[in-house]
Amino acid sequence: MVVFGSLISLSGLLILLFRTASLGGLSPAVVGWVMIPLGLVFAALGVLRNRRKRAQKGPGPVGNPIQRAKALPRLWKAWRSGNYPDLPRSQVVLWAVALVYLVSPIDFVPELLPVIGVTDDAGVLVWLLSSLSLTSGAYLRWEKDHRDPARGIEAPGGLGGHDPGEAGRGLR
């Protein structure tokens, strides 16, 4: 949300500085002066949201981007089968809406408008990718906490912890 707000504010500033023709019948000054504070509000809300999440001090997501991307099909299967209850149906619906919006020829802000025409799509794409990344990282954490070594995720206490199966494997 911080990135999206920053892009909106920057677009508003660029419109104020460089645009002279009207934008959809609106003066560039009006569009620019509306976009700058709107973007700042989005950025501020994003900062507040990030601070609130850090203050919760719960265990964070795990895995690098490649592990998270590989976890998405497993996440989908676990959610569909009801084995992963931490993913609300509303989140999946929002992802579907975001995908439909990205491929749809209908936009809230038409692409014909320079600079700002693609910011809505960019914002939706950034949100979608970050949401998928955070959710798959949380899923990897869930897998790890549920000690599922078949997924290639080390169980808690993995390297220094005692694995009851080690005695029978002859590990030295």
GULUMLUM-862961 format. One record per atom (N, C-alpha, C, O): residue in one letter; x, y negated, z. Coordinates in pm, whole numbers, padded with zeros to 5 digits, always signed. Each point is the difference from the previous one (the first is absolute). Example, Ala and Ser with C-alpha at 12.3 -4.5 7.8 and 13.67 -1.06 7.14 Angstrom:
# GULUMLUM-862961
a+01319+00569+00780;a-00089-00119+00000;a+00090-00120+00000;a+00104+00002+00066;s-00139-00107-00138;s+00082-00119+00006;s-00077-00109+00073;s+00051-00111+00017;
This chain:
# GULUMLUM-862961
m+00082+00118+00000;m-00082-00118+00000;m+00087-00125+00000;m-00038-00103-00056;v+00155+00112+00119;v+00092-00113+00003;v+00049-00029-00143;v+00005-00115-00042;v+00030+00221-00030;v+00048-00018-00138;v-00111-00056-00088;v+00024-00090-00080;f-00144+00144+00094;f-00113-00047-00079;f-00028-00148+00027;f-00018-00077-00094;g+00016+00037+00220;g-00022-00140+00035;g+00109-00090-00054;g-00027-00110-00047;s+00151+00157+00055;s+00111-00078-00053;s-00012-00019-00151;s+00027-00108-00051;l-00068+00214-00019;l-00018-00010-00145;l-00110-00099-00036;l+00013-00076-00096;i-00120+00076+00172;i-00110-00093-00027;i+00046-00144+00023;i-00027-00088-00082;s+00097+00064+00193;s+00048-00135+00029;s+00101-00046-00104;s-00006-00115-00046;l+00097+00202+00009;l+00098-00035-00102;l-00067-00029-00133;l+00038-00094-00070;s-00138+00172+00035;s-00074-00025-00124;s-00069-00135+00004;s+00001-00074-00099;g-00060+00040+00212;g-00064-00131+00016;g+00100-00113-00016;g-00029-00101-00064;l+00147+00117+00123;l+00104-00101-00012;l+00046-00015-00145;l+00018-00112-00049;l+00001+00224-00020;l+00042-00005-00141;l-00107-00066-00087;l+00033-00074-00093;i-00158+00100+00123;i-00108-00064-00075;i+00004-00151+00023;i-00015-00077-00095;l+00034+00036+00218;l+00008-00144+00030;l+00115-00067-00073;l-00012-00112-00049;l+00124+00182+00042;l+00120-00060-00058;l+00002+00003-00153;l+00048-00096-00062;f-00097+00202+00002;f+00022+00018-00143;f-00124+00004-00088;f+00012-00013-00122;r-00127+00030+00177;r-00120+00016-00081;r-00070-00134-00020;r-00022-00074+00096;t-00013+00043-00221;t-00072-00124-00028;t-00140+00026-00054;t-00090-00082+00020;a+00071+00193-00088;a-00131+00032-00058;a-00091+00059+00109;a+00048+00054+00100;s-00176-00066-00122;s-00095+00051+00099;s+00003+00153+00004;s+00037+00066-00097;l-00077-00013+00210;l-00004+00144+00020;l-00145+00042+00020;l-00056-00019+00108;g-00002+00074-00208;g-00139+00042+00008;g-00094-00115+00032;g-00100+00018+00070;g+00132-00136-00121;g-00083-00117+00024;g+00034-00075+00128;g-00061-00102+00030;l+00158+00152+00045;l+00042-00067+00123;l+00132-00072-00020;l+00086+00044-00077;s-00071-00152+00145;s+00125-00076-00004;s+00113+00083+00061;s-00021+00069+00100;p+00141-00075-00159;p+00113+00074+00058;p+00030-00044+00143;p+00044+00080+00083;a-00068-00207-00054;a+00025-00048+00136;a-00094+00068+00099;a+00042+00039+00109;v-00168-00025-00145;v-00097+00066+00088;v+00038+00146+00022;v+00001+00048+00112;v+00031+00020-00221;v+00037+00142+00009;v+00125+00016+00086;v+00004+00085+00088;g+00097-00167-00113;g+00124+00009+00076;g-00019-00028+00147;g+00050+00073+00085;w-00125-00180-00053;w-00021-00037+00141;w-00091+00098+00072;w+00002+00005+00123;v-00081+00071-00194;v-00081+00104+00065;v+00085+00126+00021;v-00011+00066+00104;m+00095-00034-00202;m+00078+00122+00009;m+00109-00005+00107;m+00027+00100+00065;i+00035-00214-00048;i+00110-00010+00097;i-00047+00033+00142;i+00056+00090+00062;p-00158-00159-00009;p-00042+00037+00137;p-00063+00139+00008;p+00013+00068+00102;l-00081-00025-00208;l-00058+00134+00000;l+00111+00105+00014;l-00012+00094+00077;g+00119-00112-00153;g+00113+00091+00009;g+00066-00004+00137;g+00042+00104+00052;l-00031-00222+00005;l+00059-00013+00133;l-00085+00072+00106;l+00054+00060+00093;v-00185-00067-00108;v-00089+00070+00093;v+00022+00151-00011;v+00010+00069+00102;f-00002-00017-00225;f+00024+00143-00019;f+00135+00040+00060;f+00010+00102+00068;a+00093-00183-00092;a+00133+00031+00054;a-00002-00002+00152;a+00058+00089+00063;a-00124-00186-00002;a-00008-00008+00146;a-00075+00120+00057;a+00040+00056+00101;l-00149-00017-00166;l-00074+00118+00045;l+00086+00126-00009;l-00007+00087+00086;g+00088-00079-00190;g+00090+00114-00015;g+00104+00005+00110;g+00030+00106+00054;v+00026-00223-00020;v+00098-00006+00108;v-00063+00043+00132;v+00058+00078+00075;l-00178-00130-00048;l-00070+00037+00124;l-00030+00149+00005;l+00016+00064+00104;r-00058-00009-00216;r-00030+00143-00006;r+00126+00083+00025;r-00004+00100+00071;n+00116-00142-00130;n+00126+00072+00020;n+00045-00007+00146;n+00049+00099+00054;r-00065-00214+00009;r+00037-00014+00141;r-00087+00088+00088;r+00049+00063+00094;r-00179-00058-00124;r-00090+00083+00078;r+00037+00147-00011;r-00003+00073+00099;k+00037-00030-00220;k+00038+00140-00020;k+00128+00034+00076;k+00012+00107+00058;r+00085-00200-00059;r+00124+00023+00075;r-00024+00003+00149;r+00066+00074+00073;a-00161-00154-00027;a-00029-00006+00144;a-00067+00127+00050;a+00008+00030+00119;q-00073+00044-00206;q-00066+00123+00042;q+00102+00107+00043;q-00034+00089+00077;k+00154-00099-00125;k+00113+00086+00040;k-00029+00149-00016;k+00056+00082+00073;g-00140-00046-00163;g-00022+00141-00028;g+00112+00050-00089;g+00075-00080-00056;p-00062+00210+00042;p+00104+00051-00089;p-00027-00043-00144;p-00113+00009-00049;g+00214-00056-00015;g-00015-00051-00136;g+00003+00111-00103;g+00026+00116+00032;p-00054-00153-00155;p+00006+00098-00109;p+00144+00049-00019;p+00095-00069+00038;v-00080+00184-00097;v+00133+00056-00027;v+00013+00026-00149;v-00097-00006-00076;g+00220+00037+00036;g+00026+00039-00139;g+00041-00116-00088;g-00039-00114+00021;n+00120+00148-00119;n+00039-00100-00099;n-00106-00004-00110;n-00091+00083+00000;p+00100-00177-00093;p-00104-00011-00103;p-00021+00127-00082;p-00113+00030-00038;i+00218+00044+00012;i-00015+00123-00079;i-00075+00107+00081;i-00088+00067-00052;q+00124-00053+00180;q-00071+00096+00086;q-00147-00039+00013;q-00088+00086+00001;r+00063-00216+00011;r-00139-00046+00013;r-00079+00028-00127;r-00116+00041+00007;a+00178-00064-00123;a-00070+00027-00126;a-00028+00149-00015;a-00108+00038-00047;k+00203+00046+00086;k-00021+00144-00008;k-00106+00048+00099;k-00063+00103-00021;a+00043-00179+00128;a-00098+00039+00102;a-00143-00033-00041;a-00094+00055+00058;l+00075-00142-00156;l-00136-00042-00038;l-00090+00116-00042;l-00115+00005+00045;p+00161+00088-00128;p-00089+00114-00033;p-00035+00084+00122;p-00113+00046+00013;r+00210-00026+00078;r-00029+00076+00123;r-00099-00075+00087;r-00089+00059+00060;l+00106-00190-00052;l-00092-00084+00076;l-00141+00014-00055;l-00096+00017+00075;w+00084-00025-00207;w-00131+00011-00064;w-00065+00135+00030;w-00118+00007+00035;k+00198+00102-00049;k-00054+00134+00027;k-00042+00014+00146;k-00107+00055+00029;a+00191-00103+00062;a-00032+00012+00143;a-00124-00082+00034;a-00083+00044+00079;w+00070-00162-00139;w-00117-00084+00028;w-00126+00065-00055;w-00103+00004+00067;r+00111+00046-00191;r-00117+00063-00063;r-00045+00125+00076;r-00120+00027+00009;s+00215+00048+00045;s-00035+00122+00073;s-00043-00029+00144;s-00045+00090+00071;g+00060-00215-00028;g-00039-00037+00136;g+00108+00026+00103;g-00025-00015+00120;n+00145+00052-00164;n+00110+00026+00094;n+00070-00126+00047;n+00072+00004+00100;y-00090-00114-00168;y+00066-00126+00037;y-00108-00105+00027;y-00044-00068-00092;p+00002+00056+00217;p-00111-00091+00032;p+00041-00146+00015;p-00086-00086+00018;d+00218+00055-00024;d+00046-00137+00024;d-00023-00094-00117;d+00025-00120+00012;l-00070+00171-00124;l-00025-00085-00117;l-00150-00023-00013;l-00075+00092-00032;p+00031-00217+00058;p-00144-00026-00011;p-00048+00000-00145;p+00074-00038-00091;r-00197+00080+00073;r-00060+00004-00133;r+00001-00141-00062;r+00016-00014-00121;s-00034-00088+00204;s-00002-00138-00052;s+00132-00037-00067;s+00002-00075-00097;q+00109+00128+00149;q+00131-00028-00060;q+00008+00061-00140;q+00049-00063-00094;v-00096+00184+00081;v+00001+00067-00131;v-00090-00076-00098;v+00034-00015-00118;v-00147-00033+00166;v-00091-00079-00085;v+00069-00129-00044;v-00012-00039-00117;l+00082-00027+00207;l+00072-00122-00037;l+00107+00028-00105;l+00020-00081-00091;w+00050+00193+00103;w+00099+00037-00101;w-00066+00018-00136;w+00052-00046-00101;a-00166+00114+00100;a-00072+00023-00126;a-00046-00133-00060;a+00012-00020-00121;v-00064-00068+00204;v-00043-00132-00049;v+00119-00077-00058;v-00012-00064-00104;a+00127+00071+00171;a+00119-00068-00049;a+00044+00056-00135;a+00035-00077-00090;l-00038+00208+00075;l+00036+00061-00129;l-00096-00041-00111;l+00043-00032-00110;v-00171+00033+00141;v-00099-00041-00100;v+00022-00146-00038;v-00008-00035-00117;y+00034-00051+00216;y+00024-00142-00027;y+00123-00020-00089;y-00001-00084-00089;l+00106+00162+00114;l+00123-00015-00078;l-00018+00042-00145;l+00059-00062-00089;v-00139+00164+00063;v-00017+00046-00138;v-00119-00065-00070;v-00016+00011-00121;s-00067-00079+00198;s-00119-00062-00056;s+00035-00126-00080;s+00089-00076+00039;p-00158+00054-00150;p+00024-00124-00076;p-00067-00121+00066;p+00025-00114-00040;i-00107+00136+00140;i-00068-00108+00070;i+00083-00039+00122;i+00035+00086+00081;d-00003-00214-00068;d+00081-00050+00111;d-00068-00117+00066;d-00082-00070-00060;f+00117+00048+00187;f-00048-00119+00069;f+00069-00124-00058;f-00063-00104-00018;v+00192+00117-00011;v+00076-00108-00063;v+00045+00051-00136;v+00083+00091-00007;p-00135-00147-00102;p+00034+00051-00133;p+00149-00013-00032;p+00065-00095+00043;e-00012+00193-00118;e+00141-00002-00039;e+00032-00115-00095;e+00117-00031-00023;l-00219-00032-00032;l+00024-00111-00093;l+00059-00121+00072;l+00064-00084-00063;l-00085+00075+00193;l+00055-00112+00076;l+00148+00028+00027;l+00035+00103+00058;p+00052-00195-00100;p+00143+00026+00021;p+00034+00011+00148;p-00061-00065+00084;v+00155+00145-00054;v+00057+00026+00132;v-00104+00061+00095;v+00022+00111+00049;i-00133-00179-00022;i-00093+00050+00100;i-00085+00115-00052;i-00062+00071+00079;g+00058-00054-00209;g-00083+00107-00056;g+00046+00139+00038;g-00082+00092+00009;v+00211-00076+00014;v+00051+00133+00036;v+00024+00014+00150;v+00030+00109+00047;t-00042-00219+00028;t+00029+00011+00143;t-00103+00086+00074;t+00035+00069+00096;d-00159-00073-00140;d-00098+00086+00068;d+00033+00146-00023;d-00008+00081+00092;d+00044-00046-00216;d+00039+00139-00028;d+00127+00037+00075;d+00011+00110+00055;a+00085-00202-00052;a+00125+00027+00073;a-00027+00020+00149;a+00057+00089+00063;g-00143-00170-00008;g-00033+00012+00141;g-00068+00133+00032;g+00032+00064+00100;v-00125-00024-00186;v-00068+00128+00021;v+00099+00115-00014;v-00005+00095+00078;l+00095-00104-00175;l+00100+00105-00019;l+00095+00008+00119;l+00030+00110+00048;v+00016-00225+00001;v+00089-00001+00116;v-00071+00060+00121;v+00058+00081+00073;w-00183-00120-00051;w-00075+00055+00112;w-00016+00151-00014;w+00020+00074+00096;l-00056-00028-00216;l-00022+00143-00022;l+00126+00080+00026;l-00003+00101+00070;l+00115-00146-00126;l+00125+00074+00019;l+00045-00001+00145;l+00046+00102+00051;s-00057-00216+00016;s+00042-00005+00140;s-00093+00083+00088;s+00045+00065+00093;s-00174-00067-00122;s-00095+00080+00077;s+00027+00149-00018;s-00001+00076+00097;l+00025-00035-00220;l+00032+00141-00026;l+00130+00040+00069;l+00010+00109+00056;s+00089-00197-00059;s+00128+00029+00064;s-00014+00014+00151;s+00052+00094+00059;l-00122-00189+00002;l-00019+00007+00146;l-00080+00123+00040;l+00032+00067+00098;t-00136-00038-00173;t-00084+00115+00034;t+00075+00131-00020;t-00013+00091+00082;s+00090-00080-00189;s+00075+00124-00020;s+00112+00012+00103;s+00034+00111+00041;g+00025-00224+00001;g+00099+00004+00108;g-00062+00045+00131;g+00060+00077+00076;a-00181-00126-00049;a-00072+00044+00121;a-00035+00150-00010;a+00002+00071+00100;y-00034-00026-00221;y-00030+00141-00020;y+00126+00084+00025;y-00007+00106+00062;l+00122-00154-00111;l+00124+00072+00027;l+00027+00007+00150;l+00046+00102+00051;r-00075-00210+00021;r+00014-00001+00146;r-00094+00106+00060;r+00039+00075+00089;w-00161-00069-00139;w-00098+00097+00049;w+00050+00142-00025;w-00009+00086+00087;e+00061-00062-00208;e+00056+00132-00030;e+00113+00035+00095;e+00008+00112+00051;k+00078-00209-00028;k+00114+00021+00089;k-00046+00030+00142;k+00052+00090+00066;d-00150-00166-00019;d-00051+00020+00135;d-00074+00133+00014;d-00008+00056+00110;h-00044-00006-00219;h-00070+00128+00004;h+00092+00115-00039;h-00045+00111-00030;r+00172-00138+00030;r+00105+00101-00020;r-00029+00089-00120;r-00021+00121+00013;d+00021-00183-00129;d-00026+00075-00122;d+00128+00005-00083;d+00014-00076-00096;p+00081+00164+00132;p+00128+00005-00072;p-00014+00046-00145;p+00093-00017-00078;a-00205+00075+00042;a-00019+00044-00137;a-00004-00119-00096;a+00018+00015-00120;r-00043-00133+00174;r-00007-00120-00083;r+00136-00067-00018;r+00010-00099-00072;g+00093+00152+00136;g+00132-00059-00015;g+00023-00116+00094;g+00097-00075-00015;i-00184+00058+00112;i+00014-00107+00097;i+00048+00061+00130;i-00059+00096+00049;e+00167-00150+00005;e+00056+00053+00123;e-00096-00021+00116;e-00058-00107+00015;a+00043+00207+00066;a-00088-00007+00118;a+00064-00089+00106;a+00121-00021-00003;p-00201-00032+00096;p+00056-00084+00106;p+00109+00074+00077;p-00015+00118+00034;g+00123-00189-00008;g+00112+00060+00072;g+00078+00095-00087;g+00076+00082+00052;g-00092-00091-00184;g+00053+00095-00096;g+00144+00041+00015;g+00027+00119+00017;l+00069-00211-00022;l+00140+00040-00001;l+00048+00048+00135;l+00070+00100+00009;g-00108-00170+00098;g+00050+00039+00131;g-00099+00085+00077;g+00034+00053+00106;g-00153-00040-00156;g-00104+00072+00073;g+00015+00150-00012;g+00072+00049-00087;h-00139+00022+00173;h+00006+00146-00003;h-00113+00052-00087;h-00117-00031+00023;d+00153+00109-00120;d-00098+00064-00086;d-00012+00145+00044;d+00098+00074-00009;p-00215-00031+00055;p-00014+00137+00049;p+00037+00103-00104;p+00037+00112+00038;g-00045-00142-00163;g+00032+00097-00104;g+00149+00013-00028;g+00042+00089-00072;e+00038-00180+00130;e+00144+00004-00028;e+00067+00126+00054;e+00093+00051-00062;a-00136-00001+00175;a+00065+00115+00063;a-00002+00122-00092;a+00098+00074-00006;g-00207-00054-00064;g-00011+00116-00086;g+00068-00016-00134;g+00013+00098-00074;r+00031-00220+00040;r+00063-00021-00129;r+00151+00012+00005;r+00065+00001-00104;g-00009+00008+00223;g+00145+00014+00011;g+00075-00127-00034;g+00111+00007-00053;l-00168-00123+00082;l+00068-00127-00027;l+00111-00022+00100;l-00017+00027+00119;r+00130-00076-00165;r+00113-00023+00092;r+00043-00142-00005;r+00093-00039+00070;
